[in-house]
Amino acid sequence: MVKIKTKWDLNLFYKSSTDPQIRKDVEKAKVASLSFEKKYAKKDDYLKNEDKLLKALQDYEKLLLADGSKPILYFHYRKDIDGKDLEAESNLNKLISELTEYENKTLFFGLRLGKIEKNLQKKFLNSKKLSKYRYLLEKTFETAKYDLTEPEEKIMNLKSLPSYGLWVNGVEKSLSKKTVKFKGKTMSIGEAQYQVANFNTKDRRTLHKDIAEKLELVSDFAESELNAIVLNKKISDELRGFENPYSATILGYENSEKSIMNLVDTVTSNFSISNRFYTLKKKLLKLKSLEYSDRSAKIGKTNKKISFKQAYDILRPIFKDADPEYASILDRMLTNGQIDVYPRLGKTGGAYCSSSTNMPTVVLLNQTDDFKSLMTFAHEMGHAIHSELSKSQSVFYEGYTIPVAETASTFFEQLVFSAIFETLSDKEKIIALHDKIQGDIETMFRQIAAFNFETELHNSIRAKGSLSADEIGELHNKHMKAY
């Protein structure tokens, strides 16, 4: 019998903010960076010799294993479960600045790899000795044309916190303190947004309006945040030579612009499919028109409450049937306190999975004991299982792009949906199918609508210098209405 823990046990990382191991881990990362810099910064013979390049890559691999992200993640997680944790926020900002400085000391290595002569690039890519590092080298050579000089890259790293991170953190911190009182219950903004879809039309629209009024309180700050982030990206893209606002992201996701834009054009030109779905939804809800708050409304209730324990009992045998190791990973994470389950004041909304080298994988949920929570649990555990299995790879390949990550998570979602669907009554099957189709509509059509919104947002701010909160809102509404 697995003893389920429903809160993160961050002692898996450190005992407290004063744990001496934090400083030891930071110092270890610093020493590793300085040692690597001393060994390779003033020579370049490894760029021309196969054996010396192999040794340099092996040393670089060891360097990455000694990185200082564990303390950063510890304070990041603390902040995500308590937005009022000022000690965590302060430590997080200091550590990011401190470790970025040392990260910059080894920045030269990747930049120099990208400048290896073309004839040698081909030789090294075909080398049996370097076969382990072939993909790393291939991607490094491919993206090198967007690299800046070493001093410029150091500046780019150092400015990332004040030009992006602090803006995002500020808005999130402000939102985490906001609450909505509805039907006698006080909810965080995140929980209230999640609950909107569960109410009848009148209550749903009332709650949505209440949330909007709370969000409006930070709209001036959010307006400044968005303009700052977009203009910062414009500067970065122009310096690097990226043509479009999305070019760097698509490259980072290891896709091609041609294939992505074909996808965007195809989905956008077929918004009539999602329009048809919402026309049917309007009829099912017996509404004259749909408001934004109605887009995820339920068409019926199953009357089934699925507690977290019941969700675990559903997921475990499904995971075990797919592969016993999947069930073992689920058990281990619950026993160790690696899943934070329930919403509470100050906790960030939504759900995510986070993983890094030599560290426990963690999952954050905001469980509300319904079918959607069950599917979210399955989705995030897909990420978690993927992350745990990836730890067997080299540190160079342990990470993964968003498209690969979402392949894993949606696979596990589908496993659970297919298994649970057969246990439902006919009425429940109709509701479940509606919810599944709606999820697919959001995954395909809503995401492309969001892409179209962000593209126009970036292009408009780049052209005009800034947009007001009202203009940003109008742009958002235009693209949401379109799908």
N, C-alpha and C positions, 0 to 999 in steps of 0.2 A: 504494500500500500504506500503510495507516494504521499509525503507530507507536503501539501501545497503552501508555498509562501506567496503572498499576493503583493508584497512590496519589495522593491530593490534592496538587496543587502549590499550596500556600497563598501562594506568592509572587505569585500572581494578585491577592492582596489586599494583603499587605505582606511585606517581606523578613524582618522579625523584630519582636519586641515593642518594640524600640527604634527602629524605622523612624520618622523624623521626620514622614512623611506621615500617620501615625496622629493625631498632635497637630494637624496642619494640618486634617485632615478634621473633627476634633472642634471645632476653633475655627471652622471654616467653618459648621458647624451652629449653633454658639452665636451667631455674628454674624448669621446669617440669622434666628434666633429673636428676637434683640434688636431687629433692624431692623423686623421685622414687628410686634412688640409696640409699638414706638415710633410706627409709622405708623397703627395701627388701634385700639390699646387704649383710647384716650381719646376716641374718636368713634364715632358709630353711624349717621351719615348713609347709609352703604352698605346699611343694613338697610331703607331706605325708597325707594332710588333704583336703578332698573334698571341704568343705566350705571355707577354707582359700585359696585354689587354685582358686576358683571362684572369690573371692575378688581381688586376685592378678591379674587375667586376666582382670577383669573389670578396675582396675587401669592402667594396661598396655594399654588397649584400649584408655583410656583418655590421656595417655602419647603420643600415636601415633597421636591423634587429634591435639596435640600442637606442631607438628614437625616443623622444620624451613626450609622446602623445598620451601616455597613461595618466599623468597628473592633469593634463588639459581635459581629457574626457571625464575624469572624476569630478572636477568642478563643473563641467558642462552638465553632467547628469544631475548633480545636486541642484543646479539652477532650474533644470527642466521639471523637477518635482516640487520645487518651491521657488517661485519667481521673486519672492521677497528675501531670498538668501543673498544678502549683500556681500557677505564674506566670500561666498563662492564666486560671485561676479568679479569682485576685486582681484582675487587670486587668479581667476581665469584670464583676465586682461593682462595682468603682470606676466604670467607664464607665457602667453602667446607672444608678447613683445620680446621677452627674454630668449625664448627658444627660436624665434624667427631670426634673431641676430646670429645664432650659432648655425642654424640651417643655412644661412647665407654663406657661411664659410666653406660649405661643400657644394655650393651652387655651380661652381666652375666645371665640375665633372660632367654633368649632363650636357652643358653647353658645348664643351670641347668634343664630346662624343659626336654631337651633331655636325661638327665641322671636319670630321675625318674625310680625307680625300675620297672622291667618288670611286676611283678604281680600287681603293682599299675597302671601301664599304661593301662592294660586291664580294670581295675575297672573304671578308669577315662573316658575311651572311651565309656563305657557303661552307664555312669552316666546321669540321666535325667537333673540334675542341670547344668551339664557342656555341655549339648547338643549343645548349641550355638557355643561352642569352639571345638567341636569334630574334625572337619576337620583340624583346626589349629594344634591341639595336634597330630592328626594322622600323618600329614606331618612333624611335628617337631620330633616325635619319629623315623620316617622313615629315615630322613636325618642326624640324630644325629651322626651316625658313621663316618661322614666326618668332624665333628667339631674338631677344634683344642682347645688348652687350652685358657683360657680367655686372658692372656697376648699375646699369639700368634695371636689371632683373632684381638686384638687391633692393633698390628703391621700391619696385613694384611689390615685393614681399612685405616690406616694412609699412607701406601705406594701406595694406589690405584691411587692417583692423580699424583705423579711423575713417577710412573712406567707404567701408562696407559693413564690417562686423559690428561696430558700435551703433550704427544706424539701425540695423536689424534688431540687435539686442534691446535697444531703447524702446522700439515699438512693441516688441514681444513682452518686455517687462511691464510696460504701461497696460497692455491688454490683459496680462495675467492678474492684474489687481482689480479688474472690472468684474462686477457681478450683475446678474439680472434676477429680480424677485418676481416669480410667476406662480400663481395659484398657491401662495403661501410657502413656496420653496425658494431658497436662494441658491442660484447656480453660478458657476464660473461661466465666462463667455464661451469657452470651448464646449462645456457640457450643454449649454443652452442651444448652441448651433447644432449640436448632434441630435438634440431632442426635438427640434422643430418639426421634423417629418412625422413624428409620432402622434401629433395632435390633430383634432378635427379642424376644418377650414378656418372657422372664426378664431379659435385659440392659436392655431398655427400662424396666422397672419398677424395676430396681436403680438405674439412672442417675437416674431421676426422683426416687427416694428420696434419693439423694446430693445432688441439686440442692435438694430441699426442706430438707434439713438445713443447707445453706449459707444458704438464704434465711431460715431460722429465726433465724440469728445476727443478722439486722438487723430482726427482727420488732418488737422494742420501739421501735426508731427509726421503723419504717414505721407502727406503730400511732399514735405521736405525730404523724407527718406527716399521715396521713389525717384524724385528728381535727382537727388545726389547719387544714388546707385546707378541710374541710367547714364548720367553724364560721366561718372567715373568709368563705366564700361566703354563709353564712346572714346574716351581718352586712351584707354588700354587697347581697344581694337584698332584705333588709328596708328598708335605706336607700333603695333605688331603687324599691321597690314591685313587685318581681317576685313573683308568687304562688307559683310552684313552683320546685324546684331546677333544672329544665331550661328554664325560661322564657327566661332570658337567652341561653342557648346556641342555642335554636331561633330566636330573633329574630336573633341574629348570623349564623346560617346562611341567613337570608332565607326560612325556611319558616314555615308557620302551625302553631300548637299543635294545632289541630283535625286537620289532615292527618297530622301526626306521631303523635298519639295514636291515630288510626284505624289507622295502620300498625302501631303497637306492639300494639294490641288484636288486630288480625287475625293477625299473626304469632304472638303468644303463644297465641291460641286454636287455632292449628294446629301447635303443637309436636309433635303426633302424627306429622307428616311427618318431622321430623328424628329422632324416636324410632324410626320405621320404618327409617330409613337406618342408625341405629346398631345396631338389632336384626339387620339384614342383615350389617353389618360384623362383628358378634360371631360370626356363623356363618362368614363368610369367614375370620376369624382363628382359628376353632375354639376359642373361649373360652367358659367358663361365664358369665362376667360381664365387663363392661368397667370398667376403672379410669380415673381421670382421665388417666393417662399414655398410655392406649390411644386417645384420641379422634382423634389424627392419624396413627395407625400405618399403615404401608404394607401393602397387601394382596398385594404382590408386588414384585419388582425387575425392572427392564428391563435391568439389567447395562450400561446406557449411562451412561458418565461424560461429562458435558458440561462441558468446560473453559470458562473465561471466553472464550478466543479462539474456541472453537467456538460459544459462545452469541452472540458478536458476529457470526460468519459466518451464523448462523441469522437473527438479528434484522435485519441490514442490508438484505438484499434484500426482506424483508417490508415494512419501513418505506419502502424506495424505491418499491415497487409502489404503496403508499398515496399517497405524495407524495415526490418526490426531496428536498425540503427536510428531511423527517424524518430521512432517512439522513445528510444533511449535518450536522444538529445532533448526531446520534450520533457521527459522525466527529470533529467539532470538540471535543466534550467529552472524548473519549478521548485525542485528541492533546494537548489543553491540560492534562490532569491534573485534570479536574473530576469524576472518578468514583473513589471509594475502594472497592476491590473486596473484599479478603480480610479475614476475622476475625483479630484478634490480641489479645493480652493488654492490657487497659486500654481497648480500643476499645468504644464503646457497641454494644449488640446491635441486631438488627432492620435496618430499611432505611428511608431517607427521601430526599426531594428537598427542597432548600431554594433559595429564590430571592428576590431583592429588587431594587428599582430601581437601575439603573446598576451592577449587580454580576453577576459570573459565577454562573450556576446550577450547583449542585453536587448530586451524588447519592452517598449512602452505602449500600453493600451489605455483606453478609457471605456471600460466595460459597462454596458447598460443592460445586460441580461436579455438580449434579443437576438434574432437571427442574424442581423447585420453585425453584431458584436462577434458572433461565432465565426462569420466569414472573415472579419478583420483579424481575428486570432489566427485563423488558418493562413491568411495572407502573410502576416508578420512572421509566423513560424516558418513559412516557406523561405523567407529571407534568412531567418536564423539558421535553419538547417543548411542552406546554401553556404552561409558564412562559416559554419563549423566545418563543413566538408572541405572548404577552400583553404583551411588552415594547414592542410597537408602539403600545399604547394609552396614554392619559393616565395619569399616576401615580395618579389617583383610581380608575381602573378596572383597573389592572394586576394587582392582587390578586384573589383569588377565594375563594368559600366552599368548605368541605369537600365538600358534595354535588356542586358543579361539578367540583372537583378529581378526585374519585373517578370521575366519569363519564369523564373523559379517560383515567385510568389503566386502568380496567377495559376500555375500548375497545381499548387497545393490547394488553392481555392477551389479549383475545378474538381479535384479529388473529393473534397468534402461535400461540395454541392451535389455531385453525382450520387454519392452514397446516401446522403440525407434525403434527397428528393424522393427516393423510392419508399420512404417511411411515412410520407405525407398523405393526407386525405386529398380527394379531388379538389376541394375548395382551397386547401392549403397549397396544392400544386400550382393553381392559377396565380395565387399571390406570390409564390416563390419564383415562378417563371417571369412574372412582371418585374420583380425585384432584380432578377438575373439580367433580363433584357435592359432594364434601366441602368444597371451597373455597366453593361457593355456599351450602352449609349454614352454614358459619362466617360468611359475609358477611351472610346474612339472619337465621338463627335465633340463632347465637351472639351476634351484635351486639345483638339485641333482648334476649336473656337478660342481657347485660352492662348494657344500659340499665335493665332491671328491677332488677338488683342495685344499680346506682349510685343509682337513685331511692329504693329502700328504705334504702340506706346513709345517704343525706342525710337522709331523713325520720326515721330512727331516732336519728341523732346529734343532730338538731335537737330531738327530743322528749326524749331522755335526757341530753343534755349530752356524752356520749362513749360509745364502744364499745371493748371490749377487743380485742386481736388475735384471740383465740379466737372472739369474737362476730362479728367481721368475716369470719373464715374460714368460719364456719358459714353466714353469709348468702351468701357467695360460692358455697359448695358447693351450697346449696339452689337457687340460680338456674341454676348450671351443670348440675345434675342434671335440672332441669326441661326443658331443651331436648334 
